[in-house]
Amino acid sequence: MNSFVSRLLLSFVLLASCKPGAYSLPVSFNEPPGIVFFKGSWKDVLAEAKRQNKPVFLDVYTTWCPPCKRMAIEAFPNPKLGAHYNVHFINYQLDAEKDEGPAIARQYLVGSYPTALFIAPNGDLIHRAVGYGGINAMLVQADHVLSLPRLKSTVAKGDKAYAEGKRDPDFLKKYIQTRQSLNRPISDVLDAYIDALPESERTTAQTVQFVAETIQSTDTKAFELLIANRPSLLTTDSAQESLLQAIFRALYRVVRSDFERAITTNDEQLLEKVIVNSERDATSANPFVTRREAEKQEAANDYRLTFYKRTRNFARYQTIAEPIARDQLMSQAIADLHEQDSVIAMRMQTAESALPDSIRNNPAFNPPMKKHLISSKVARTLNEIADTYRTMGTSAIHWEPALAWAERSVRLYRTHTLLHTFAQLLQKLGRIQDAVYAQKEAIHEAEKEGWPTHDYEAELADMGRN
């Protein structure tokens, strides 16, 4: 099935899922990837490193090496490593026993596996690390390479030229790449680069791709450029499809980055900017769905709830969460929500009939809540609010309404996580026998789902001692 049909089906399913009255959380279709490895020859890698002015991270491995296999399974898919290595390096893998591998392994005197080589764009070795020490060790390793004097001296020259007013596009592009390779902010320089380009070059695919690769914040001209130059969701051109994905990932990344910064600095003004820019991103991403004001407000409130929870501002959290739980989520009849589940499931089944069996039969395409999309969404939102009241509340004034919300969530969609919250609230309120029963039910559901029960069982033992 071609990408045009895939996107139409996606849009149809999204449209079918938009039901008024069901509190919806912002949805992302792609999590940030792990380490992305360049495809091509060693000559191509070095050329790409020169083009982007970045060092190469070269993973030299063999197919028989146990630590290499562990590294591939554990480290390379890790989002933190991906966020770090994809920004600062051109990543490449080389089998030391195949194709170009033996010659390059000899060139850099590789004798143990895995070996990580950090190589300058001209082919010079910057740093070598042998073995696999875990994800944190790889992050430390990358930071060490980026702190080496030979990289710092390059950016110092650029700092001086930029401060003196140098603004030609070629210089700015290399300066951006060098600063980013050292994990330094580049938003003002990237905006200066956009301004320095002739107007005819600002919206070319090459420029937009570069901006997508380097953008760091939503509060920039770079963000405006990506929003304005997003290819159509219906494009069938492979180059435009690739650009569409690059923009999607870039905007997702900077919205999340600004949101995390707002939380870290407890900056409510930045939070509100994030909400506005996230909505602009969502609106531009899908032309098939017109978002109602209620949906926009729901998405905004989800950001605010997360912000106030993580900044430990329970008073502000309550002002948003309680009306949502009381007036929106608790007011909907369970039978009505289950009826909506059935309607959505039928629409999705119709839409999915055009998909190949390889997709329809994939477990990832058939999560347990698939037949309960509306009720499970309401249940999980109630559970999230109830659990926050449990952990941040200080008395029965907070825990009593939370218990009602948790009980409703279990009636809507029975899972071990929802039962666990219910049990914990019962315990908070001194209803130990009821808490023990609910905790046993949580353990039973966890066992059915193949979920580890050790922590639940330890909590159950503590309940029994009270």
Wavefront OBJ file of the C-alpha trace (Angstrom):
o trace
v 0.000 0.000 0.000
v 1.461 3.379 -0.968
v 2.119 6.243 1.441
v -0.820 8.267 0.067
v -3.324 5.608 1.135
v -1.521 5.133 4.467
v -1.871 8.803 5.295
v -5.526 8.887 4.280
v -6.214 5.932 6.582
v -4.312 7.594 9.404
v -6.299 10.786 8.970
v -9.581 8.860 8.832
v -8.762 7.014 12.052
v -7.779 10.274 13.734
v -11.013 11.882 12.628
v -13.011 8.892 13.847
v -11.321 9.131 17.228
v -12.197 12.791 17.851
v -15.328 12.579 19.980
v -16.656 15.554 21.933
v -16.739 15.225 25.706
v -13.819 12.788 26.011
v -10.797 14.410 27.573
v -7.913 13.937 25.183
v -4.221 14.040 25.852
v -1.784 15.386 23.229
v -0.778 12.535 20.939
v 2.634 12.053 19.370
v 3.062 9.537 16.585
v 6.831 9.140 16.847
v 9.053 9.016 19.876
v 12.486 10.509 19.388
v 14.672 7.818 17.819
v 17.793 6.238 19.255
v 21.122 6.631 17.499
v 20.585 7.053 13.761
v 23.412 5.551 11.714
v 24.486 6.986 8.370
v 24.071 4.684 5.371
v 26.738 4.681 2.702
v 30.451 4.095 2.195
v 33.243 5.330 4.477
v 34.074 7.970 1.874
v 30.435 9.119 1.986
v 30.557 9.325 5.787
v 33.577 11.610 5.777
v 31.982 13.757 3.079
v 28.842 14.100 5.208
v 30.981 14.936 8.252
v 32.658 17.724 6.261
v 29.301 18.980 5.010
v 27.869 19.182 8.529
v 31.208 20.061 10.170
v 30.786 17.318 12.780
v 33.030 14.526 14.056
v 32.198 10.913 13.212
v 31.205 8.381 15.864
v 32.306 5.024 14.425
v 31.120 1.810 16.076
v 33.443 -1.023 15.023
v 31.872 -4.391 15.862
v 31.750 -8.073 14.898
v 28.735 -10.360 14.616
v 30.124 -12.811 17.208
v 30.956 -10.264 19.932
v 28.565 -10.496 22.981
v 29.135 -6.902 24.227
v 28.510 -5.664 20.682
v 25.133 -7.420 20.674
v 24.263 -6.032 24.104
v 25.225 -2.547 22.954
v 23.019 -2.870 19.867
v 20.017 -3.996 21.916
v 20.435 -1.774 24.974
v 22.224 1.399 23.913
v 21.549 2.242 20.292
v 17.720 2.440 20.613
v 18.018 4.644 23.749
v 16.362 8.083 23.209
v 18.862 9.925 25.456
v 21.793 8.594 23.458
v 19.953 9.368 20.238
v 19.276 12.947 21.303
v 22.978 13.421 22.149
v 24.755 11.520 19.402
v 22.433 12.493 16.537
v 22.996 16.180 17.240
v 26.748 16.140 17.784
v 28.096 13.364 15.533
v 27.698 11.619 12.205
v 27.123 8.062 13.445
v 28.377 5.070 11.487
v 28.684 1.307 12.036
v 31.332 -0.955 10.594
v 31.587 -4.739 10.707
v 35.327 -5.323 11.189
v 35.175 -8.534 9.163
v 33.137 -7.461 6.117
v 33.435 -5.132 3.123
v 35.428 -1.986 4.045
v 35.658 -3.105 7.668
v 38.983 -4.947 7.728
v 40.894 -2.152 5.970
v 39.466 0.607 8.168
v 39.974 -1.472 11.331
v 43.642 -1.880 10.349
v 43.972 1.826 9.551
v 42.848 2.783 13.058
v 44.562 -0.191 14.776
v 41.361 -1.754 16.077
v 42.028 -5.040 17.876
v 39.134 -5.400 20.351
v 35.380 -5.176 19.989
v 33.367 -3.110 20.286
v 35.636 -0.138 19.687
v 34.257 3.392 19.465
v 36.289 5.756 17.306
v 35.663 9.489 17.223
v 37.091 10.828 13.984
v 37.473 14.324 12.555
v 35.969 15.061 9.111
v 39.484 14.894 7.594
v 39.877 11.306 8.879
v 42.135 12.073 11.864
v 41.461 10.091 15.024
v 40.235 12.295 17.900
v 39.494 9.679 20.569
v 39.219 5.904 21.041
v 37.175 3.894 23.564
v 37.239 0.091 23.831
v 34.387 -2.040 25.204
v 30.855 -1.235 26.304
v 30.328 0.302 29.732
v 26.655 1.149 29.524
v 24.495 4.080 28.430
v 25.807 6.585 30.976
v 29.391 5.755 30.017
v 28.578 6.505 26.381
v 27.089 9.886 27.345
v 30.203 10.727 29.396
v 32.375 9.561 26.503
v 30.595 11.880 24.066
v 30.907 14.854 26.432
v 34.619 14.143 26.825
v 35.150 14.189 23.068
v 33.204 17.427 22.720
v 35.326 19.077 25.432
v 38.654 18.350 23.737
v 40.741 21.468 22.975
v 40.935 20.885 19.218
v 37.145 21.290 18.969
v 36.955 24.205 21.422
v 39.608 26.249 19.594
v 37.547 26.069 16.388
v 34.447 27.532 18.007
v 36.448 30.251 19.780
v 37.482 31.646 16.400
v 33.869 31.582 15.277
v 32.727 33.354 18.462
v 35.158 36.183 17.775
v 34.142 36.567 14.119
v 30.420 36.490 14.983
v 30.857 39.082 17.735
v 32.665 41.305 15.223
v 29.646 41.174 12.913
v 30.554 38.529 10.354
v 27.274 37.378 8.805
v 27.901 35.668 5.468
v 25.804 32.489 5.144
v 28.683 30.032 4.606
v 30.427 31.211 7.770
v 27.205 31.162 9.803
v 26.345 27.650 8.661
v 29.719 26.246 9.745
v 29.612 28.274 12.950
v 26.165 26.838 13.789
v 27.413 23.287 13.197
v 30.507 23.833 15.330
v 28.576 25.392 18.223
v 25.999 22.620 18.129
v 28.697 19.942 18.128
v 29.833 21.425 21.460
v 26.285 21.527 22.858
v 26.112 25.327 22.817
v 22.965 27.374 22.109
v 22.596 28.409 18.478
v 19.084 29.891 18.176
v 20.225 33.481 17.599
v 22.867 32.355 15.093
v 20.375 30.174 13.213
v 17.959 33.100 12.934
v 20.848 35.274 11.727
v 21.638 32.611 9.116
v 18.041 32.670 7.847
v 18.172 36.475 7.610
v 21.506 36.365 5.782
v 20.260 34.047 3.039
v 18.915 35.531 -0.192
v 15.129 35.349 -0.098
v 15.104 32.813 -2.942
v 17.195 30.373 -0.860
v 15.303 30.597 2.445
v 12.639 28.063 1.548
v 14.617 25.586 -0.534
v 14.520 21.957 0.595
v 18.208 22.151 1.489
v 17.703 25.163 3.751
v 14.595 23.742 5.406
v 16.390 20.429 6.024
v 19.330 22.246 7.632
v 17.019 24.285 9.857
v 15.176 21.102 10.886
v 18.475 19.464 11.834
v 19.680 22.379 13.960
v 16.642 24.181 15.446
v 16.682 24.390 19.257
v 13.626 26.451 20.269
v 10.071 27.284 19.230
v 10.515 30.988 20.006
v 12.546 31.597 16.838
v 12.353 32.515 13.177
v 13.513 28.961 12.488
v 10.292 27.588 14.000
v 8.225 29.950 11.842
v 10.106 28.813 8.747
v 9.428 25.119 9.431
v 5.741 25.706 10.149
v 5.356 27.701 6.920
v 7.225 25.215 4.723
v 5.868 21.863 5.841
v 5.205 19.616 2.826
v 1.704 18.304 2.308
v 0.710 15.217 4.260
v -0.439 13.762 0.941
v 2.857 14.114 -0.896
v 4.029 11.044 -2.789
v 7.445 12.506 -3.632
v 10.119 10.603 -1.675
v 12.268 13.695 -1.089
v 9.252 15.632 0.211
v 8.252 12.683 2.409
v 11.740 12.661 3.924
v 11.557 16.415 4.526
v 8.091 16.056 6.059
v 9.437 13.533 8.564
v 12.475 15.693 9.344
v 10.213 18.667 10.112
v 7.871 16.517 12.200
v 10.763 15.240 14.331
v 12.312 18.700 14.637
v 9.108 20.403 15.790
v 8.323 17.566 18.199
v 11.826 17.869 19.631
v 11.832 21.641 20.161
v 8.321 21.747 21.638
v 9.363 19.103 24.167
v 12.675 20.841 24.795
v 11.019 24.191 25.517
v 8.458 22.468 27.738
v 11.196 20.764 29.749
v 13.000 24.107 30.058
v 9.793 25.763 31.289
v 9.486 23.088 33.986
v 13.154 23.266 34.985
v 13.009 27.059 35.356
v 9.397 27.136 36.638
v 8.635 29.637 33.879
v 4.878 29.997 33.357
v 5.313 32.512 30.538
v 7.411 30.014 28.597
v 4.783 27.354 29.357
v 2.094 29.456 27.703
v 4.361 30.034 24.664
v 4.866 26.276 24.418
v 1.108 25.721 24.477
v 0.564 28.219 21.652
v 3.389 26.813 19.528
v 2.384 23.212 20.171
v -1.103 24.014 18.915
v 0.337 25.686 15.807
v 2.430 22.572 15.191
v -0.595 20.280 15.606
v -2.761 22.428 13.343
v -0.192 22.575 10.550
v 0.569 18.846 10.796
v -2.821 17.500 9.724
v -5.058 19.354 7.257
v -7.791 16.710 7.525
v -8.793 17.453 11.108
v -10.144 20.807 12.217
v -9.490 21.065 15.924
v -12.396 22.383 17.966
v -11.846 24.951 20.710
v -12.665 22.312 23.314
v -9.904 20.068 21.965
v -7.408 22.925 21.996
v -8.318 23.702 25.596
v -7.920 20.054 26.566
v -4.453 19.904 25.032
v -3.471 23.152 26.771
v -4.737 21.874 30.107
v -2.712 18.703 29.769
v 0.450 20.788 29.434
v -0.569 22.867 32.457
v -1.395 19.815 34.568
v 1.975 18.227 33.800
v 3.752 21.525 34.469
v 2.124 22.122 37.870
v 2.574 18.507 38.896
v 6.265 18.479 38.093
v 6.857 21.910 39.665
v 5.020 20.705 42.799
v 2.412 23.465 42.617
v -0.547 21.467 43.887
v -2.766 24.510 44.460
v -2.576 25.493 40.780
v -2.887 21.847 39.726
v -6.164 21.534 41.654
v -7.757 24.570 39.992
v -7.427 22.840 36.614
v -7.723 19.170 37.506
v -10.791 19.202 39.739
v -13.221 20.799 37.232
v -11.960 18.415 34.538
v -12.505 15.351 36.721
v -15.796 16.502 38.245
v -17.512 18.255 35.333
v -16.133 16.444 32.272
v -14.939 12.961 33.143
v -17.267 11.926 35.971
v -20.359 13.371 34.278
v -20.313 10.965 31.324
v -22.361 7.785 31.666
v -20.277 4.628 31.463
v -22.717 3.058 29.006
v -22.388 6.083 26.697
v -18.597 5.853 26.754
v -18.671 2.142 25.929
v -21.086 2.839 23.074
v -18.619 5.393 21.716
v -15.892 2.721 22.013
v -17.937 0.412 19.798
v -18.570 3.079 17.155
v -14.887 4.035 16.992
v -13.815 0.372 16.861
v -16.126 -0.286 13.915
v -14.837 2.750 12.022
v -11.244 1.716 12.649
v -11.968 -1.847 11.539
v -13.366 -0.524 8.268
v -10.362 1.745 7.753
v -7.902 -1.031 8.587
v -9.352 -3.434 6.036
v -7.170 -1.813 3.366
v -3.992 -2.428 5.374
v -1.773 -5.450 4.664
v -1.927 -8.419 7.052
v 1.662 -7.740 8.183
v 0.456 -4.499 9.774
v -2.981 -5.587 10.969
v -1.567 -8.699 12.693
v 1.295 -6.856 14.360
v 0.805 -6.830 18.195
v 1.955 -3.205 18.295
v -0.983 -2.314 16.035
v -3.415 -4.067 18.375
v -2.867 -2.790 21.913
v -5.315 -4.009 24.594
v -7.174 -0.673 24.720
v -7.837 -0.650 20.972
v -11.497 -1.642 21.445
v -11.861 0.795 24.331
v -10.245 3.959 22.984
v -12.655 6.449 24.516
v -13.302 4.773 27.874
v -9.622 3.897 28.379
v -8.626 7.496 27.643
v -11.106 8.818 30.202
v -10.038 6.121 32.701
v -6.344 6.876 32.380
v -6.904 10.607 32.726
v -8.998 10.069 35.865
v -6.292 7.772 37.197
v -3.546 10.315 36.529
v -5.428 13.049 38.395
v -6.377 10.697 41.249
v -2.807 9.485 41.664
v -1.506 13.066 41.748
v -4.019 13.900 44.489
v -2.796 10.793 46.335
v 0.881 11.797 46.200
v 0.541 15.576 46.561
v -2.592 15.819 48.686
v -2.241 16.110 52.441
v -5.560 14.957 53.905
v -8.874 13.209 53.303
v -10.149 16.454 51.748
v -7.964 15.561 48.767
v -8.069 11.768 48.966
v -11.845 11.283 49.180
v -12.650 12.809 45.746
v -9.559 11.114 44.316
v -10.902 7.748 45.511
v -14.155 8.324 43.606
v -12.185 9.175 40.464
v -9.980 6.099 40.836
v -12.991 3.841 41.408
v -14.631 5.217 38.265
v -11.431 4.626 36.257
v -11.404 0.945 37.274
v -15.053 0.528 36.292
v -14.292 2.045 32.896
v -11.117 0.141 32.093
v -9.771 -2.495 34.481
v -5.957 -2.695 34.498
v -3.375 -3.349 37.203
v -2.116 0.247 37.186
v -5.595 1.670 37.762
v -6.378 -0.906 40.456
v -3.073 -0.105 42.146
v -3.948 3.594 42.406
v -7.363 2.637 43.818
v -5.729 0.386 46.427
v -3.225 3.062 47.434
v -5.988 5.620 47.999
v -7.995 3.160 50.078
v -4.912 2.653 52.215
v -4.441 6.426 52.586
v -7.982 6.665 53.927
v -7.470 3.835 56.415
v -9.706 1.315 54.624
v -7.117 -1.431 54.909
v -9.299 -4.479 54.171
v -10.623 -2.855 51.005
v -7.074 -1.789 50.073
v -5.796 -5.363 50.479
v -8.566 -6.699 48.240
v -7.909 -4.073 45.538
v -4.134 -4.716 45.711
v -4.717 -8.463 45.240
v -6.856 -7.650 42.220
v -4.037 -5.456 40.850
v -1.596 -8.348 41.269
v -4.019 -10.699 39.518
v -4.404 -8.314 36.551
v -0.633 -7.771 36.388
v -0.055 -11.527 36.236
v -2.562 -11.830 33.382
v -0.676 -9.094 31.498
v 2.741 -10.651 32.196
v 3.754 -7.679 34.345
v 6.252 -8.072 37.256
v 4.402 -8.193 40.594
v 7.269 -7.986 43.113
v 6.628 -4.355 44.063
v 2.882 -4.914 44.336
v 3.424 -7.946 46.575
v 5.788 -5.990 48.840
v 3.168 -3.255 49.203
v 0.514 -5.878 49.946
v 2.676 -7.274 52.745
v 3.022 -3.774 54.218
v -0.755 -3.310 54.071
v -1.233 -6.559 55.962
v 1.024 -5.346 58.780
v -1.063 -2.208 59.349
l 1 2 3 4 5 6 7 8 9 10 11 12 13 14 15 16 17 18 19 20 21 22 23 24 25 26 27 28 29 30 31 32 33 34 35 36 37 38 39 40 41 42 43 44 45 46 47 48 49 50 51 52 53 54 55 56 57 58 59 60 61 62 63 64 65 66 67 68 69 70 71 72 73 74 75 76 77 78 79 80 81 82 83 84 85 86 87 88 89 90 91 92 93 94 95 96 97 98 99 100 101 102 103 104 105 106 107 108 109 110 111 112 113 114 115 116 117 118 119 120 121 122 123 124 125 126 127 128 129 130 131 132 133 134 135 136 137 138 139 140 141 142 143 144 145 146 147 148 149 150 151 152 153 154 155 156 157 158 159 160 161 162 163 164 165 166 167 168 169 170 171 172 173 174 175 176 177 178 179 180 181 182 183 184 185 186 187 188 189 190 191 192 193 194 195 196 197 198 199 200 201 202 203 204 205 206 207 208 209 210 211 212 213 214 215 216 217 218 219 220 221 222 223 224 225 226 227 228 229 230 231 232 233 234 235 236 237 238 239 240 241 242 243 244 245 246 247 248 249 250 251 252 253 254 255 256 257 258 259 260 261 262 263 264 265 266 267 268 269 270 271 272 273 274 275 276 277 278 279 280 281 282 283 284 285 286 287 288 289 290 291 292 293 294 295 296 297 298 299 300 301 302 303 304 305 306 307 308 309 310 311 312 313 314 315 316 317 318 319 320 321 322 323 324 325 326 327 328 329 330 331 332 333 334 335 336 337 338 339 340 341 342 343 344 345 346 347 348 349 350 351 352 353 354 355 356 357 358 359 360 361 362 363 364 365 366 367 368 369 370 371 372 373 374 375 376 377 378 379 380 381 382 383 384 385 386 387 388 389 390 391 392 393 394 395 396 397 398 399 400 401 402 403 404 405 406 407 408 409 410 411 412 413 414 415 416 417 418 419 420 421 422 423 424 425 426 427 428 429 430 431 432 433 434 435 436 437 438 439 440 441 442 443 444 445 446 447 448 449 450 451 452 453 454 455 456 457 458 459 460 461 462 463 464 465 466
